Amino acid sequence: MTFSVHGISVGQGLGGAANGVATGRAVKIVSSRTNVAHYFITADQVQAELDRVRIARDAAVREMMSASKEAPQELSAIMDVHLMLLQDETLADGVRHFIEERHYNAEWALGAQLEVIAAQFDEVHDPYMRERKRDLEQVVERLIAQLTDARPQRAFIQQDHSQHESLILIAHDLSPADMIHFKGDVFSGFVTDVGGKTSHTAIVARSMGIPAIVGAKSASHLVRHDDWVIVDADAGVLIVDPTTDILAQYQQKQSDGLVAWQAHLANQSKNAMPAALLADDGTAITVLANIELPSDAAAALAAGAQGIGLFRTEFLFMGRAELPDEDEQYAAYRDVVLAMKGLPVTIRTIDIGADKPLDARHGYADSQPNPALGLRAIRWCLAEPAMFLTQLRALLRAAVHGRIEVLIPMLAHESEIKQCLLMLERARLQMGALDVPYGEIGLGAMIEVPAAALIVPIFLKYFDFLSIGSNDLTQYTLAVDRADESVAHLYDAMHPAVQFLIESTIKQCNAAGKPISVCGEIAGDESHTQSLLAMGLRRFSMHPTQMANFRRAIKK
C-alpha cells in the first residue's frame, strides 16, 4: 500500500483489509501503555464525563500528596512535578475540548490531549524540558488508571450520520474489541500502522463492509487530527490533504460505489434465499455466515446465508469490566437461534488470546512471552473451568430454542478433547440438578493447528463435525504471526504444506461421512474457491459481505 501527503509517496504497507473508498476528516486514537476504551458519548453525557475526569484527578492528587509525605527528598521533588502537571490548565482545557466538542469519552480525550502536548515537548530544544514529556505520560497514565477502575458499563453509542462529517479513524493499532465497539458508528473508514490482512481487526473491518487499510506503518504519526484523508482500500492507497480535483474524483468513486451497493441490497431483498449452488459433480454447496454479534444475524439472512457457520462469542467478553453472566450469554445465543428462523447455528466457545486479549482482571494475562502459543482459546477455558461451565450452560439452555452446534477452538491433544467432554457432561448434570430445561447440541472441533490436522481420525472419534480455521492453520504451519505486518509477505494460505493439511482434513471427513467446513478467510476469497471445491469441500463459511461475489465465482 502507498500513502501520500500532498501527493508525495511516504511509505509502503499491506494494502486494503476491506474493499471500497472512503473520504473524511481524520480522527486519531493515540497509543498508550494503558489499554483504554474509545467511544463517543452523547450530548447529555458530556457533564458526567467531565465529572469523571475531575473525580479521577482529585483522587490522583490525594493519592500523590499522601505518598509524597513519606517519600525521600529526591522522589518528593519528582512527585511535586507530577502534582503540578495533574493540575495544569493546558491539560485540563484540552481534555474538556475533546469531551465537549468531539464527544470523546474521558479516557480517549486524555490520550488525545497527551499527544497534543507531547508534540510540543518534542519541539523544545532544552533536554530537561523534553524529558518532562515522560512525566506527563506517567501523569496521564495515572489518571486513566483511576478512570478505568471506575469505568461505567456503557452500551454502544450510535451517532447520527446526518449531524456529522464523515470521519476516518487513524490508529497505530485497533483491537478487535475497538472495532466491534465502533460497529455502526460514524466512521467511514479505518487505517492502522500495524496488522495483517488476516488479523482479527482486519477480519472485523471486512465484516463491517467498511474500507480499511492495515500495515500503513507511520500513518498515525504523519496524519493529524482533522486532516482531510482519502482511504482507497481497493488500490491500497491513503491520501492525506488531497487537492480539490483529487478529492472530487474520489468522492465520485465513493458515490458510485454506494449506488452499486444500494442496488445490490435491493436485489438481495427481492431474492432473500438465492437459488441453490451446485458443484460440477451435482453436489450442493452450502454457504454459511461468520458473525461477531447477535445483531449480525439479520445481515446474514439478508445476504442469503443458509445458516451461521461461526459465531465468535469472544466479542461478548471483550472490552468489559465484568464478564457476561450466564443469563446474558443465554439471551445472546437464543437471539441468534431465533433470528435464523430454524437455519443451523454454529457457536464457537470463547477464543481469547493473541490479538484478542481480555482485561487482566479476569484472570487472563496478555503479557505472556508469546500469546499466540500461550494460554489462549480452549487452553484458557480449561484453566478457568467456572467461566467455561457458565458458557456451556448458557449454550445448552439456548439449544431449547433450536439446534445449536458448538465449536471448540485450538484443540491439539486427545486429553483436551476428553476434558471438554467431561466439562459438557458436568454442565448437563448441573442443569439437571437445578431442573433447568436444556436442549441437545452437536459438538465440533476447529482444525487450526498442524497437530490437529495430523490426527484427524482421533478427532472424528469424538466430534460430530469439523471446521478448518485456515487463518490460524496457516499461521501455525508457517510460523508467521498473521497480525505482524513485517512478516506478512510470508503468510501464504496457498503454501503447499497448508494446502496439504487442508486437503487431507477434507478428504478424511468426507470419507467418514462427517460434515467439514472452512471458516477462515480463504472460504470467501474467490482465488481459493476452485481449489477448495476440487479438494471436496462443500461447506463454506464467510462474512455476509463476501457472499454475493462468492456465488458469482461459483456460477462462473
N, C-alpha and C positions, 0 to 999 in steps of 0.2 A: 504494500500500500504506500502511496505517496501522499504527503500532506504539505500544503503550501501556505505561506504567509505572504500576502501581497503578490501572489503569483510566483514566489520563489520556492523551489523544492527544498525541504529541510529535513527529510528523513524517510526511512522505509519501515514498513510494518507488515502485518499479516493480511490486511485487507478486510473485506466485509464479513461480519459474522451473521448479518441478516441483510436481505436484499432491499433495494429501494433508495430513494433520495429524500433527504430532509434538510430544511433550512430553518435557521432561527438564531436567537441570542444564546450565547454560552452561559451555562450555569455550572459552577465548579463544585465538586466535592473534594475537600482537601484531605490528604492522607494524614493520619495521626497515629501515634503509638497506641492510643486508646481507640478501641473499636466502638464507634458511636453510631447511633441511629440517625438517618436522614429522612425527614418527611416534611411536607408542607402542613401548616396549620391554617385554620380559618380565621376570619377577621375577629370573631368573637372569642377566639382563644389567645389573642395577642397578649392581653394583660396577664393572663395566667402564666404564659411563657416567660414574660418579663419578671413576674414574681418568682418563678423557679430560679432564674438567674440570680436575682437579689438574695434569695434564701441560701442558695449554694455559695455565693460569695461571702455572705455573713458567716456561714458555718465554717468556711475555709479560713477566714480571718480569725475567728475564735480559736480554731484548732492550732493555727500557727502562733498566735500570741501566747497560748498556753504552753506550747512546746518551746517557744523562744526563751521563756523564763529559766528553763533548766539546761539550755544549750550552752556549749563552750562559746567563748567570745567570738572566735573566727566564724563559727557556724551561725551565731546570732546575727552577725553582720549580713550574711547571705539571706537569712530569713527576713531581715528588715527590707532588703531589696525586693523580695517576693511580696511582702506585705504592701509595699509601695505600688508594685505592678498590679496587684489584686484590686487596688482602689483607684487605679489610673483611669481618668476620664476618657482617654483615647480608646482604651479597650472597651469601656462601658458604652460609649456613644456608638462605636461601630457595631457592637452586638445588638444594641437597640435598633439601629438602622436595618440590619438584616432580618430582625424579627418583625418590625413594624412595616417595612417597605417590601421585603421579599417574602415574608411569611415563612421563613425558615424556622424549624424547631430550635430550641436553645442550644443543643449540642452542635448542630450544624452551623449556627450563627457564630459560636465561639471559634470553631475551626476556620471559618471563612475570614473572620477578623484577625485571627492569628496569622494567616497568610499575608494579609494586607500589611500588618505591622512588621512581620518578619522580613518582607521585601524591602522595607525602609531601612531596617538594621543592616541588611546586606549591602546597601549603597553607602554606608558610613565608612570612612577611611580609618577611623580610630579603632584599633584592635580591641580595646577594652569595651567599647560600645557594641561592636559586632558580637562579642561574647555574651552580651546581655540577651541576645536572641534566645539562647538556651534557657536562661532564667524565665523568659516569657513563655517558652514552650512548656516548662515544668509547671508554671502557674496555671496555664490553660488546661493542662492535663489534670491538675488537682481539681479544678472547677468541674471538668467533665466527669471526673470520678464521683464528685458529690452529686451531680445531676443524675448519673447513671444509677447510683444506689437507690434513688427515689424516683426512678423513671415511671411515669404513669403508663398503664396499658392503654393503647390507642387503636382504634380501628383505622384502616387505610382511609386517607382523605383523597377524594377525587375532585380535582379542581375543574372549574367551568372553563372550557377552552375559549368560549366567546369573550371572556373578560381578560385574556392573557395573550401576549405574543407567543408564537411558537418558541419552544426552548429546547436546546441541545445540552444534554448532560455530559460534562467532561470530567474524568477522574483518572487518578493513577490506576486504581483498581475498583471494581464493584463486586461486592459479594452477591451470590445468588439471592440472599435474603433481601438485599437492597433492590435488586431487580424486581423481585416479586412485590416489594413494597410500592415501587413506582408503577406497577402494572395498572393501566387505566388512568394514569396521571397525565400531566400536561406535556410530558416530554415527547418530542417528535423524533429524537434520535439519541444514540449513546456513543461515546468514544472513550476507550481506556488505553492507558500506556502499555499495560501488560495483558496477558491472557492468550489462549489459543482458541482456534475455531471450535474445538470440542470441549472447552471448559464449560462448566455449568452456567457461568454468567452468559456466555455466548449462546448456549442452548436456550436459556430462558428468553434472551433477546429475540431469537428466531421464533419462539413460541408466541411472543407478543406481536410478531409481524412488524417490528419497528426497525428501521435502518440502523445498523450498528457496525462499528469498526473496533477491532481489538488489536493489541500489539502495536499501538501507534507510538510507543517508546516515550518521547518527550512532549507529547501533545499537551499534557496538563501543565507543563512549565511554560510553554510558548503561548497558549491561549489564555486570555484574561477574561475576567467576569465581564459579561455584556458584549464581548466581541461578536460580530455577526459571522456565523460559520455555515458552511455547506458540508453535509455528510452525503457522499455518493458511495453507498455501500456496494453498488453494482460494479463500479470500477475500482473500489478501494481507495478513494480519494477524499481527503479532508482539506477544505479550502477555508482559510481564515481571512476575514476582512476583504471579501471579493469586490471587484469593480461592479458598477451598476449593470453593465452588459452581461457579465458572467452570472450575477445573481438572477437577472431576469431569465436567462437561459435555463438555469436550474429550477427556478420556480415554475416555469412552463413544463419542464420534465416532471417535476413533482406533481403538478396539476394533472398531467396526462396519466401518470401512474395511479392517482386517486380515482380518476374517471374509470380506468380499466378495472381497478379493484372493486368499485361500486357495481360495475356491470357484472363482474364475477360473482359478487354476493347476491345480486338479483337473480342470476342464473341458478345459483345454489338453492335459493328459496323455492324456485319452481321445481327443482329436482332434488328434494331433500334426501332421497335414497337413490343414488346413481345406479345404473344398470350393473349387474354382476360382472366382475372381471374374471377372465379365464386365461390360463396359461396355454401354450401351444398344444399341450397334451390333453386339453379339455378340463383339467382340474381347476377348481375355484381358487381364486386369490382373495384372501381376507385382508382388509385394510382397517387397522385399529389406530387409536389415538393415544399419544402421550400427553398427560396433563400434570399441572403443578398444584392447582387449587380446585375445590369443588365447583366453583363458578365457571371453570373452563369446560365443563361437560356440555354446556349449551353450544359453544363453538365447535366442539367435536361433532355433535349431532348435525349442526348446520353444514359442516363440511362433508357430511355423508359417512362418518365413521361407523363401522359395523360393531363397535364396542370400544372399551378402554383397554389398551394393551399394557399401559404403565401409568399408574397414579403415584407420583413421587411424594410420599407422605412427609418427608423431612421438612417440606416447606410449611407445614403446620407447626413445626417445632422451632424454627429459626427466628432470630431477632426478637426474642421474647424474654421477659424477666421470669415468667413462670411457664413451665411446660404444660401443654394441653392435658386436661384430665380425661378420664375415660368417657364421661358424658359428652365432652366437646368433640373428642375423636369419633365417637359413635355417630354423632349428628353429622359430621363431615362425610363419613363413609356412607351413611344412609342416604344423604342428599345426592351423592354421585350415583348410587344404585337406582334411586327413584328417577333421577334426571335422565338416565339412559334408557328408561322405559322397557325393561326386560332384556336389553342387549347385555352381553357379557362384560364384566368389570374385573380387571386385574389390578390389585392394590399391592404395591411393594412396601415391605416393612421399612422402618426408618433407616436411611442410608446416610448417616452423618460421618463426616471425616474429610480429609484433604481440603478441597476448596469449599466445603460446606460445614464449617465448624459450628458448634453450639457455644453459648456462653459458658466459661469455665465453672461458673457457679452450679451448673447442672452435672458436674462430675466428668465433663469431657475436657481433656487437656489438649488445646490446639497448639501447644508448644512442643509437641513430640519432635524428635530428631528428624523423622521422615513420615509425615502424616499419611501419605499415600500408602505406606507399608505398615502403618501402625494400627492403633485401636480404632478402627472405623467399621461402619456398616454392621454386619451381624456380630462381629467381634465385640463391638461396644454394647450391642443389645444383650449378648450373653454375659457381659461383665456387669450389666445393670438389669438384673432379672425383674425387679419390681416395675421398672419402666416398660420392659418388653412385655411382661404379662398384662399390663394395662392396655397396651396396644392390641394384643391378641384378643383380649376380652371384648374390646370395642369392635374389632373386626367380626368376631363371632356373633355379637348382638346385631350388627348391621346386616349379617347374612340372612336374618329373618325376612328381610325385605326383597331379597333376590339373590341369585347365585353370585358369590364372590370367589375369585381366585386370588390366593395370597402368594406373593412372590418374595423369596428370601434372597438378599443380595450378598455377594462376595464369599460364598461358601467355597472351601477348598479341602476340607477334611471330612471323612466319614463321621468322626467323633462330633464335629459341629452339627452335622445333619441329625444325629441321634439326640443331641441336646435340644435342638429346635423341636423335634417331635415330642420330646418329653415336656417341654415348656407349653406346647399347644395342648397336650393332654391335661396338663395341670390347669391351664386356663379353663378348659371344658369342665373339669371337676369343680373348680371354684364357682363357675356359673350354675352348675347343677346344685351345689350346696346352698346357694343363695336363691334357688328356684327362679333364676332369671332366664327367659327364653333366649335361645340362640339357634343359629342355623348351621348347616354343614358348609364347609368351604373346600375348594380344591387347593392343593398345595404344589407350588412350583419353585424352581431354583433358577437363579441367574448364573449363566456361564460367562464369567468376566475375568477369571484368572487362568493362566495356562494349565495349572494343576487340575482345575475342574474340567477343562476341555479334554484332558488326557485320561480322565477316569469317568467318562460319561456313563458307562454301564453301571457303575455304582450309584450314580445319581438316579438313573432310570429305575432302580430297585425301589427307591423311596418316594419319588415325586410323580405327580400326575402329568406335569408338563415342564418344559424348559424354555428359557428365554435368553438369547445371546445379547449381552451388553457389549456391543462392539467397541464402544469408546474406551472402556477400561481394558477390555481384552487386548486391544491394540497397544494401549499404554504399557501394560504389564508385560506383554510379549516382547516389545521392542525396548523396554526400559526407557521410555520417553515420557516425561511429565507433560500431560496434554494441556496443562494450564501455563506452561512456560514457553513464552514466545521465542526464547533464544535457541530452543531445540525443536521448534515447531516444524522445521523443514524435514525432520527425521520421522515425524509422526505420519505413518502411511498405512491406512487400513488395507491397501492393496498389496502389502508386503507378502511374499509367498508363505511365510510362516503363519501370519494371521489368517490368510485365506485357507491354508491347510486346516487350521483348528476350527474355523467356521464350517467348512465343508464337511469335515469329519463329524462334527456335532450334529449337523442337519441330517446326514445320512444315517447315523445311528438312531436318532429319534424316529425318523421315517420308518426304518426297519422294525423298530419296536412298536410302531403304531401309536406313538405318543406325540401330542402337539408340540411344535417348536416354532418360535418366532424370533425375529431380530428387532430389538427396540432401540439400538444405538443410532447414531446419526446417519450411518450408511443406509438404513432402511428407507429413508426418504430422499436419498441422493440418487438422482436419475443415472449417474455414471456407474452406479453399482447394481442397478436393477437387473440387468441382463445376466450378470454373473451369479447373483443370488438365486434367480429363477433356475438357472442351469444347475445349481447345486441341489435343487429340490425344495427350496424354501417357498412356502405358500402363505405364510402369515407375516405381514409387515406392520410394525407399529411405529408411528411417526407423529410429528406435530401436525395439527389440523391445517396449518398454513401450507404444508407441503403436499397435501393430498391431491389437489387438482393437477399439479404438474406430474405427480406420480402416475395418476390414472392416464394422463395423456401419453406418458412414456410407455405404459403397458399397451395401450391401443396401437401404438406405432409398431 
